[in-house]
Amino acid sequence: MRHQGSYRKFSRTPAHRRAMFRNLATSLVEHERFETTIQKAKELRRVVEKLVTMAFVDNVANRRLALGYLTTKDSVHKLFADIAPRFKDRKGGYTRVIRTRIRAGDAAEMGMIEFLSEVGASAAKKTGSTSKKASGASKTAKAVAAEGDESATKSSEKAAKAPKTATPKSAASKTPKKASA
């Protein structure tokens, strides 16, 4: 029976594995996205999402706990000041992993791990529209009017760019064809 199979060990000692994830977590907080192997990215999600959840409560104790894991003070400040407030209304799932390519050297699956850019109600406030849950998947009157104005200007631009001497397709297809004898 296979016991203790709840996480990937990456053929590393526990100290090496912890150091690797400390460095990866610090890089993700500082840069908000980077490329690594799919397996490392999936395991990193577990670490980073706990850090973000802890950063919701901004106090000295949580900052010291985060500094005990992350390697720089700047990354701790960014976690508490920028990243955690962005996900305040979200219960989990702050990161995503996107498969990108197969690495040439060892054929490892590579992927991009990143924080979600805009989330829920805060995204709706920034764009000026309502979320699907709040509006029942209907658009606001301002959004519909803005799209109508935008489509009208696009169609007028296309008409201005179109050549004026071109014949319509229907007129070109009605011309008689010569019969070969």
ABEGO torsion letter per residue (X at the ends): XBBGAABBAGGBBAAAAAAAAAAAAAAAAAAGBBBBBAAAAAAAAAAAAAAAAAAABBBAAAAAAAAAABABAAAAAAAAAAAAAAAAABAEGABBBBBABBBAAAGBBBBBBBBBABBEAAAAAAAGBBBAAAAGGBBBAAAAAAAAAAAAAAAAAAAAABBAABBBAAAAAABBBBBBX
